[in-house]
Amino acid sequence: MLRGQLGPTRETFLALEPVVRERLAGDVVGLVGRFNRSGDDTVVVPSDYLEVVATRRR
C-alpha cells in the first residue's frame, strides 16, 4: 500500500496514533472503493491531471 512506499504518505501514517492511523486507512480504502470502476479485484479510478512543460528561453 502507498502508506509504506510513498514518503509523505508513509510519514503521515507514522505520525498518527495507532487508532487514528487505522481509521485513516479505512477511510482511504473506502474512498478508493467508492470511485473504483474496475469491476474486478483491480483498481481503476478515473482522474484528471494537467501536465505543464516549461522551456527557458535565453
N, C-alpha and C positions, 0 to 999 in steps of 0.2 A: 504494500500500500504506500501511497505517497508520503504518509506520515513518517516512514522510515527512510525514505530516499531523497526527498526534496528538502533542501536545507531549511528554508524559512518555515515550512510546514512542520518538519521534524522538531525544530526549536520551539515552536508554539506548543506542540503537544507535550514536549518535555517540561515546559514551564508551568503546566497546569497540574492541579491536584488530581490524583487518580480518578475520583468520581467525576470531576468535570471533564477530564480527558475522555473518558468512556462516553459521556453524554455527547460531547462534540463529535466523536467518531460515529455514533449512532445518527446524529443529525446529518453528517456528511453522506453517509450511506443512504439515508432516506432521501436526501436531496438528489443524489445521482440516480437513485431508483425512480424517482418521480419523473425525471426527464429522459431516462433510458428508452431508446427506440429500437433496440436490437431484436427483441422477441425471443432471445435465447440466453445462454449464460454469459455472453459477452456484453460489453458496454458500448453503446453508440449514443452520444449526446450531441445534439445539434449545437453549434456555436458559431459566432461571427468573430472575425478578427480584422484588424487593419494592419497592413504591413507598409512601412514607410522606408524608402531608401533615399538617403541624402548623399549628394555628391558635392564636395567642396570645390569651388572654382577659384582659381588664382588670377 
